[in-house]
Amino acid sequence: MEKNIKKHKRNSNNDNNKNNDNNKNKNLIELIKKNNPDKTVFDLAGTTFIIDKKYSVVKKLGQGAYGVVCSCKDNQKNILVAMKKVQNAFEDLIDARRIVREIRLLHFLNHPCIIKLLDIEKPKDISTFNDIYFATEFMDTDLHRVIYSKQPLSDSHYQYFIYQLIAGINYLHSANVIHRDLKPSNILVNKDCQIKICDFGLGRGLPENGDNGSEDPTTLTEYVTTRWYRAPEIILCPSKYSKAMDIWSIGCIFSELMARCPLFRGENYLDQIKKITDVLGSPSEDDMSFVSDANARKFIVDLPKTPKIDFRQIFPNANPLAIDLLEKMLCFNPKKRINIEQCLNHPYFKEIRDKNIEITALHSFDWSFDKIQLNKVNLQKLVYEQSLYFHPY
């Protein structure tokens, strides 16, 4: 009896504390609204949004390492948008640079299969703001959710999804941009099966005139691509990244679509190589020609010798042309891997090709902004300058 009374008191105290916190939060929101009469202010799962008055909140869509995303209605254009808030964006300057990189890339890129940047909230003061808000096109779901749903998928689905993805990456590569983080959750999907590629924070340019930007290439393997979609060269030779790494990732997505589970599920980066060779077979000396690191070569050579598994055994019901394309995408040696133009021209897509989305960029993306001295003031200036394209006055 006494224990029950104590438990009841504890529960009552917890409820009272929650009520007090809720009241404080409501009071804070009301104060922010009062100080920002020209803004829409709302709380979403503990995150306060302060955005343009033309928007009204619909619901929370998700939360990641860099921010919270919700759907909002643009009442002027009568459309839904995905609004992302990056709170305290400049606390970590490396992360902040990736956010700036994504914003600038999204503003430059213009392709039907790449998510479009619609708005950047203009900060009140260039030197004091800490949060970044930007709006992109709204999409119904992502490819990860589609793959692991109960929705039946046919070869026509695989074909259409992968064709659009290849068309989008073809455009991206023509602009001298490598995505470097392709995975199903970064492929947004609408109910009509149209896709849009998103999350460009890890995007980088190819070296030009001996310069590959502000990032030390030896650090790439630490964060590039979720492990299961990571190309062998990025694990074994992190300084040798190229467009071929995106092709590998597309191949991994393609196989996951057909099998509805990842093909290479490594538990760590060494196990990832083992999982790859378990399927593709032990690489030949020629296949390893790109591996210059002695320790990396020794690791591969010391692995148990395995034969290649016939993809027709893994995907017994797959279209033979799909198997042919997949095998050409998932070549261990990046120099032997099919390139993006060859992917577009593959007979698997013969019946669905659309010249309207097989477009290329008019010019390469300008990476010069990425060479600035990395500090809060410079990054704030870059974000502010981008917001002026949407709010010039």
N, C-alpha and C positions, 0 to 999 in steps of 0.2 A: 504494500500500500504506500509506504513512505517513498519507495523507489519510483512508483508511478507519479507521485506528487512532484518529486524532483524533476523527473523527465518532462512533466507537463510545464513546469516552470521554465526549464531550458528551452522548450519549443516556443513558449510564449515570448521569451526574451529574444529568440532568433527572429520570430515574426515581427516583433517591435523594431528590431534593428533593421530588418528589410524595409519595413514601412518608413522608417526614418530616412534610410538611404534613398528610397523612391521619392519621398517628399523633397529632399535636398536636390535631387536630380531635376525634378519638375520645376523647382524654384530657380535653379541655374538656367534651365532652358528658357523659362519666361524672361529672365534677366537678359539673356543673349538675344532673344527676340526683340526686346525693348531697345537694345543698343544697336540692332540691325534691322530697322523697319523695312529696308529695301531687299531683304533676303528671306528665303524659305529656311526655317530652322526646325530641325527635328532630331529626336534621339532614336537610334537604331541599334538595339542590342548593346547599349552602353557606349556607342560611338555617336558623337554629336556632329551632324552635318549642317553647314552654313553655306547655302548655295543660292544661285540667282532666283529671283522671285518667280520667274517663268516656269520653274520646275515644281512638281508636287511628287512626293514619295509614293511608291507603290508597294515594294517589299524588298527585303534583303535577299540578295542572290548568292553571296558567298563571302568568304574571308580567306586571305592568303598571307604570305610573309610580308607583302608590301602594302596591304591595305584592305579596306572593306568595300564591297561592291553592292549596290542596290539598283533596282529598276526605278526610274522616275519618268513621269510624263512631262514632255515639253509642251506646255499648254499653248504656246504660240504656233508651233508647227503641227500640233496634235499627233505626236509620235512618241513611242517609248524609247528611252535611251538607257544605257548601262552607265551609272555614275560611280566612279571610283574615288575614294578618299584615301590618300596616303598621309597618315598622321605623323607629325614630327619627322617629316621627310628628310631633314638634313642632319639628324642625329648621327647617322652612319654615312660618311661621305661616299664610300664605295657604292652602297645601295642607292644613295641619292643620284649618283652619276648614271646608274642603270635606269632609274626612273626618267631622268632627263633624256637619256638615249632613246628610251621607248617613245616618249612624247614626240621627240623630233622625227623619229622614224615614221611614226603613225601619221604625222602631219605631211610628210613627204610622199609616202606610198599611196598609190591610187590604182587599185585593182579590185575587180568584183569579188575575188576570193580572199581578200585581206581586210580585216576589220578597219572601219573608217573612224578617224577622230572627228568628233562633232563640236566639241567645246572644251575650253580650259577656263576655269574660274579665274578671273583677274584679281590678284591680291590687292588689298587696300594700300599696302605700303611695301615697296620692293625690298626693304631691308629688315622688316620685322616679321614677315609671314613665315610660318613653319609647316602648314598643311597644304597639300596640293590636291585639287579636285579636277578631274577631267572626265568628259563624257564620250562614249563611243556608241556605235550602233548596238541595238538590243538584239540578242539572238535567243532562241528558245531553250537550247541545251548545248551540250558538248559531246564530242565523239566518244569519250570515255563512258558517259552515261548511256549512250546508245548501245555501245558494245555489250555492256553488262545489264541491259534491260531485257525484257522478255519479247521485245519487238523482233519478229522474224526478219532475217537479213538474207538477201539473195545475191547472186553474182552481179546483178544490175546495180545493187546498192554499193558493193565493193568498187565496181567499175567507176561509178559516178563520183563517189567520195574521193577516191584516189586520183582520178583525173583532175578534179578541181584543185586538189592539194598540189599536184604536180604543176598545174598551170600557175597557181599562186607563187610557188617557189621558183618557177622559171622566171617570172617577173622580178621577184626579189633578187635572184642571182644576177639578173641583167643590170640591176642597180648597184652591183658590187656590195651586196649584203648577204651574209649567211645567218640564218635564224639561230642555229645552235641549241635550240631547246624544243624541238618538235616532239610532241607526244599527244595522245588522244585528248587529254584535257585542254590542250592549247589549240584544238580545232573545234570551233563553235559551229553549231548545226541548227538550221531552222526546220520546221515541220515539212517543208517542201524538199528537204534533203540538200539545200544549198549550204555550203560551208564557207567559213571565213577564218583565216589564220589569225591568232592573237598572241599576246605576250612576247614582245620584242626586246625585253630588257637585257637579254644576253646576246642580242644581235651584234655582229661585228663585220667590219669590212675585210676584204682580202688585201694583203700587203700590196702597196703601190709605191714604186720608187724606193723599195727597201724599207718602207715604214708600215707597220701594222697597227698603228694607233698607240694609245696611251697605256695599253694593258700588257703586262709581261706575259708572253705566250706560255711560259713554263707553269703558270698558275691555272691555266684553262681547265685542266682535268678535275680540279677540285669542285667545280660547280656546273660545268657544261653538261646539259642534258640529264634528265633523270636516267639513272644507270642502265635500265633495261633497253633504252633507245640509243645508247651511246656507241659510237663507231669504234672498232678495235684500235684505229690509229690514235684516237683521243686518249685512250687508256695507256697505250704503249709508247706513243710519241706525241705528247701534248703540244709541242711546238709546230707540228706538221698538220695543222687543220686546214681544210679546204672545203669547197662546195660539196665534195663527195660525202662529207659527214651528214649533210642534210638528206642525201639520197638514202644512206643507210637507215636513218631514222624513219623515213617514209616507208622503207621496206619493212621495218619492225611494226609500224602501224598497220600496214597492209596485212601482214601475217596475223596480227592480233584481231583484225576485223574478221578474217576467215575462220580463225580457230576460237575466237572469243576468249582468248587468254594470251598473255605475252609469250613470245617464242623463246626469249633468252631472259630468264629470271635469276640473275646473279645476286648473291647475298652481299658481295663486296666487289671491288673492281677486279681483283684477281680471279674470283669465282666467275665474274662476268665473262672473262676471256675463256675460261674452261667451258662455260655453258655454250658459248659460241662455237668452239671447236668440237664440242660433243655433237652438234648438229651439222656444221659445215665440214667436219673432218679436220684432221691435223693439217695445218698449212704446209705447203712445200717450201723449199728454199726460195723459190721465185716469189711465192706469196708473201714471204717475210722480207723481201728486198727493201721495203720502206722502213723496217725496224732497225734503227741505228744504235739504240741503247743496248749494251752488252747484257745487262741484267734482264732486260725485257726479252731478249732473244733466248737467253738461258731458261727463263721461266717457261716459254712456249715449248722449247725443245724437250724439257724435262717432263712435260705433261704426258700422260699415257696416250699412246698412238690410237687414234680412232678413225673409222671410215666415215665418209659423208653419208648422211641419211637422205634417201630420196625424198624430195618434197612431196611427191605423190603419195607417199606413205603417211606423211604428217597431215596433208590436206587431200584425202582420197576423193572428195566430191568437187574439188576445185576445177575451174576452167583451165585447160592445158595452157592457154595463153597467159592466164594469171600466174601460173607456176613458172612459166618461162621468164616473165617480167620480174617476178620475185627473186628468182635465182640470180638474175643479172644485177639486181639492186643489192643483194646481200653477199657481195664478194668480199672476202677478207682483205684483199689488197685494194686500197682505194683507187690505185691507178688502173685497175681492171674493172672497176665498177662502172655501170652504165651512167651516162651523164643526163642532165635534166632534159636536154633537147631530144636525146634518143628515147627517153621515157615517153615524151609527148608523141613521138612518131611510132611508138610500139603498136603492133597490130591489135593488141588488147583493147585499144581505145578507138579503133577505126570507125566504128558506127556512131560514136557520140561526140566526136571532136567539134569544137565550137571556136571558130577563129576570133570571136568577140572576147574570149577570155585568154587566148594565146597571144597576149600582147606583151611587149617589153617596155622597160623604162626609157624615157627620152634621154636621160643622162644618169650618171652614177650619183649615188648619195654622197653628200659632202660631209666627211668625217672630221673636218678641221676643228670643229667645236670641242671635240673629245681630247684635244691637246692642251686645253687651258689648264692653268694651275688649279689643282683640286682643293677648293675651299668653299665654305658656305656662301660667301658673298657672290662668287662667280656662278655657282649653281643657281642661286636665287635669281640672279640676273637673267640666266638662260631661260628659266621657267617663265619669268615675267615677260620677257621678249616674245615667247611663244604665245602667251595669253593675248598679246596685243593684236595678233592676227584675227582673233575672234571678237575682241573688245578694243577697237582702236581709240575710243574716246573715253 
